[in-house]
């Protein structure tokens, strides 16, 4: 056995790594654009982008140049000192959010962005510790973010939590309004449920949430960690609804592959955190911020928001000829009713495409924003045979849905 085969790396992984992820099926060693290669030399079209992270694909020249230049100058300063890239990134984020007076806390990923949001809420609404969130939502794995997450199987082993959270059915505006009262500190929502299988809400739902919060004096937190930075064809998905959130959290695609998160607070909430209230040793790291600036610059320069909108519409229509589809932009789900999503993930991988079954009934597509029309069409053309292979595997009991489905951010 060669010392660089996938099976060797899987054995080494299994010997030393914590068991929370199980043992992944592939060992990826290189990538370019929307394509990756595994340790056995096999190529794949990456339609998952590291769970919506690699916004510009792999080894994009702009990210490589920005990171290389920054790491050669200064790689880390801590939060004891100002670094230029963090300031520049915060300024850009305030600009694309478009709300004057916004303040930015930079951190490491989505869960730390949501932890910052929780503390910001508690400072801004002293005396209130009740939150409202959605069933089947996902906001992170750390204890505060997990308290918000609407998946009982993930929450139950680690309860109780330090905040009270009421979970209501996603998309039910009446249930949301009934749950929000003068004890509610904040409502926390994804503009589309990501880990639940790219489930969009009814039109007007986010506006109804804004109205319910305003009536009760509660804050509205929008979790854009998976949806933000162009994934749906807008900088932020909630901007399409014309609402202003009190807090917006983001991560994933912002860093183009490097770990970074951000919590943006608007209005009076922007002044909630004061000196000593919160911190992050690696938050605002110059190298990660340089990568994020390169991502934003490239999205603007290359017109990727329009590209995502146009290609997303075409791709969705292509896929819908074969299977049910939901979502927007380059954030879609293939919808099945027979529990075959894990088998589809495996069959797609065998055919050279990386996708993700978020559960038994949905296969997530979140490719790099630089996906070409030819690459999108290649998957659409291959889909019928992938579905046939998946159906065959299911018929002989070849895929364990519990073991294959899933995939969430830290």
N, C-alpha and C positions, 0 to 999 in steps of 0.2 A: 504493500500500500504506500503510495506516494505520501510524503509528509505534508502536503498542502491540499489534500482532498477534503471535501466537505465533511465526510464521515469522521475523519480524524479530528477536525475542529469541533464537531458536535460532541465527540467523546471527551475532549478536553473541557468543553463548556460544562458538560454534565457532571464532570468530576469536581468542579470548583465553584460554579455559579450558584447563587440562591435559586430555589426551585419555583419562584413566583411566576416565571415566564414559561416553565417547562423547557424543552429543548427545541429551538427553532428548526424548521425544516431545511433552511438554506444557510450557506455562509457566503455573504456577498463581499467581494474583494475590490471591485473597481466599478466605475460608472462614468458615463459621458452622455450629457443631454438627458433624454428619457430612457436610456438603456443602462442596464447593470450586468455585471458578470459575476458568476459564482466561483468558488474555489476549484470546481471541476472544469472550468472553462466554458460553461454554458451561458448564453446570453438571454436576457429577458427584457421585455418592454415593461417599464415600471409605471403602473397605473395607480400606485398608492403613495409614492413620493415620501416614504418614511412617515406615513400617517399625516399627509397634508403639510409636511415640513419643507421638503426640497422644492420650493416654489419655482426656482429657475433650473431645476433638474440637477444633474451631477456635474461637478467640475466646471461650472459656468465660469468663463474667463473673468467676468466682472467681480465675482465673489473671490475667486482665486487671487486676483490682483489686489483687491482691497485687504484681504486677510494677510497676504504675504507682506504687503507694505507695512501694515500696522504692527504685525508681530515683530518685524525687524526694527521698529521704532520703540515701541513700549507695549508690552502684552498685558500688564495688569497694574492698577494703581490702588485698588481698594476704594472704599467710599470716603476715605479720609482726605482725598484730594480730587480736584476737578480734572476730568479728562475731556478732551475736545470732542471726541466721537460721541460720547454720551449726551453732551449738550446738543450737538447737531442732530442726533437722532430724536431726542425729545422735541426739539423744535419742529422737525419734519412731521412727527406724529400729531402734534397739536395742529399743524397746518392741514393735514389730510382729514383729521376729525372735524375740523372746521368750527370749533367752539372756542371762542376767545376766553382766556383765563384758565384754560385747562392746565393741570399739573400732572407730571408723569413720574411714576415710580418704576424703575427698571429692575428686573429680577432675572430668574434663570429659566423659567418654563411656565406652563399653564397653571399648574397647581399652586406655585408660589405667587403668581399673579392674582389668583382667586383668594389666597390667604391675605394678601395685601388689601384686596377689596373688602374682605370681611372686617379687618381691623379699621379700615377707613370708615365703613358703615357704623361700626360701634362707637367711633370717635364722633362721627357726625350726628348720630342719633343716640346720645347717652340716655340710659334708662330703658331702652328698647333692645331686646335680645332675640326677638322672634323673626325668622326669615321665612319667606315663601319661595318655593322652588317647584320644579316640574317633576312628575313621575317619569322615569326612564331617562332622566337627564344625566349628564356626566360633567363634573366640574373638577375632578382631580382625586388623588389618592391620599393626600395628607389629611389629618383629622378634621380640620375646618372645612376644606374643600369636599372631603368625603361626606361630611354632614349635609352638605347641599345636594350631593349626588343622589338622584332618585332611583337607585338600583338597590333594592333591599339585600340582595345576596352579597353585594360588595360592602354594604354598611353594617349589617347586623353583627358580624364577628368583632367589630371594633367600637361599638356603642358602649356607654353613652358618650355624647359629645358635649362640647362647652357652649353650644348655642342650640336653641330650639328651632327646628325646621318643620314647617308644614308643607307636605308635597301634594300637589293637585294635578289633575289630568292636563297634559299639555294640549294647548289649543282651545281649551274650554274657558272662554272669557268670563262666564258667569261664575264658575267655580273659583276662578282666580279672584274676582271681585269680592266674593263672599269670604274668602280667606284673609283678605287684607283689611286690617283695622288699625286703631290707634295704638296697638301694641306691636305692630309690625315695623321692624327697622328697615327692611328692604325686600324687594322681589328680585330674584336672580333667575335669568332666563337665557337660554341659547336662542339665537334667531332662527335656527333650525336644529333639531336634535341630531347630533353627529354620531355618537357611539350607538345610538338606538337604531341607526340605519338611515341617516339623512332624511329625517322626517320634518317637512316644513309645516308651519302652523297655518291656519286659515288667514285670509286677508284681514287686516285690521286687528289682529291679535296683539301685536306689540303696542299699537296705539291704545288698545283697551287696558293693557298693563300699565302704560304711562298714566292713563286717566285714573285708574284705581290707586296708584301710588300717590298721585297728586291729591286725591280726595282724602287720603288717610295721613298725609304727611310722611309717607314712606319714600325710600329711595329706589330707583330702578337701576339694577346692575345688568348689563348685557355682556355675556360671555362670548366673545368673538375669537376664542382661541383657535378653533378649527376653521371658522368661516371667514376670518379677517384677512386683510392684505391680499385682496384680489380674487379669492377663491370662488366667489359667486359672480364676479364681473364688476363688483363695486369694491372700494377700499374696505368698507365695513358693510356687512349684509343689512344691518338695521338702518343704514342710511337710505335704503330703498323705501322704507316705511315713513320717512320724513319725521322721525322722532329724535329727541335729544335724550340720551341716557345720562344719569348722574355719574355712573362709573362704567367704563368699558375695559375689559381685560382681553389681552391678546398674547400670542406666543407663536408656536409652530412655524408657519410660513414666514414670519418676520425675519428670522435669522438665516434663511436659505440653507439650513443644515447645521448651523451653530446654535448652541443653547442660549435662548434669550426669551424673556417675557416682559410684559409691561402692564401696568395698571394706570389708566387715565381717569382722572377725577375732574368733573366740571362744576361750574357754579360755586355755591358756598361749600360744597363737598371738597373742592380742590384745596381748601385750607384746613381740612380736618386733621391730617397728620402733621404733627409738629416735631421738633427736634427730639430724638430719642424714642419716638413711638414705634419705629420700625427700621429695618435695615437688611442688607444682603451683601455679604463679602464679595461675591462675584457679580452682583447686579450692576449693569452698566459697564461691564468689562469692555475695554476698548476694541479688542479683536471682534467680539460678537457684535458690537455696535457698528463697526466698520462693515461687517458682512450685511447687517440690516440696512445700512445706508445704500450699499450696492444693490440690494434687492429692490428697495423703493425707487432708486434712480433708474434701474433697468425696466421695471414695470412702467414707469412714466415714459422713458425714452423709446421703448419698443412698442408702446401702445397695447400692453398686454391686457388691460381691463376690457377694451373692445374685443380683442382676440378671444378672451375667455368667454365673453358673452356670445359672440358669433359662433365660435366652435362648439360651445356647450349646447347651443340650440340645435345645431346640425347633428352633433353626436347623439344627443338625446333622441332625436327623430330617427336616426339610423338604428339605434339600439331598440327602440320601441317597436320596430318591425318584427322583433324576435321575442321580446320579453317586456314585462312591466318596468317602467322607469319613473323615478321621482328625483327631485333636486333641481339645482340651478347652477349654471356656469359649469366649471369643471369640478363639481362636487355632486355626484350622482349616486343613486343606489339602484341596482337591479333587484326587482322585487319578485319573490316566489312565494307560493302558498303551501308547498309540500315539504318544507324543512330541508330543502336540498342546497341551501347556500354554502355550507361547508364543503360539500362535494364539488360545487362549482368553483370554489377557490382552488381546490386541489387540481381539478381538471384544467383550469386556466393556467396554473403554474406548470403543469405538465406540457401545455401547449406553448409555453414561453411568455406568459403574461402574469404579472403580479397584481393581485386584487385582494380584497379582505372581506371575509364573511363576518359581519358584526354580530350575527346571531343566526338562527336557523332560516330566517326569511328575508335577509337582505345582504347583498354583496356591495360593498362600498368601492367607489371609484373616486380617487382624489389625486390625479396625476399632476406632474409639474405643469405650471401655467404655460410653459413653452411647448407643450404637446402640439405636434403638427396634425394637419387634417389627414395626411397619409397614415400616420401612426394611429389616430383615432379610428379611421376606417379599417385598418388592419385588424383591430380587435373586434369591431362590429362584424366584419366578414367571418372571423373565426368563431364568433359566439355560438352559432347553431351547432357546430361540431363539439364545442366545449360543453354545451348543455346536454348533448347526446351522451358524451362520455360521463358526465356527472350522473345522468339518469341511470346509466349502466352500473356505476359504482354503488348508487343507492339501492338498486334492485338486488345486489348481492351482499349488501351490508358492509361495503368497503370503507365507509367514512363514519367516524364517530363525531357527531355534531358537537357534543360537549367539549371534546378535545380540540377541535379544529376552529371553532368560532371564537371570535373575540379580537382583542388588540386595542389597548387604550393607552393614553399618554400617562407618564409617571404620576 
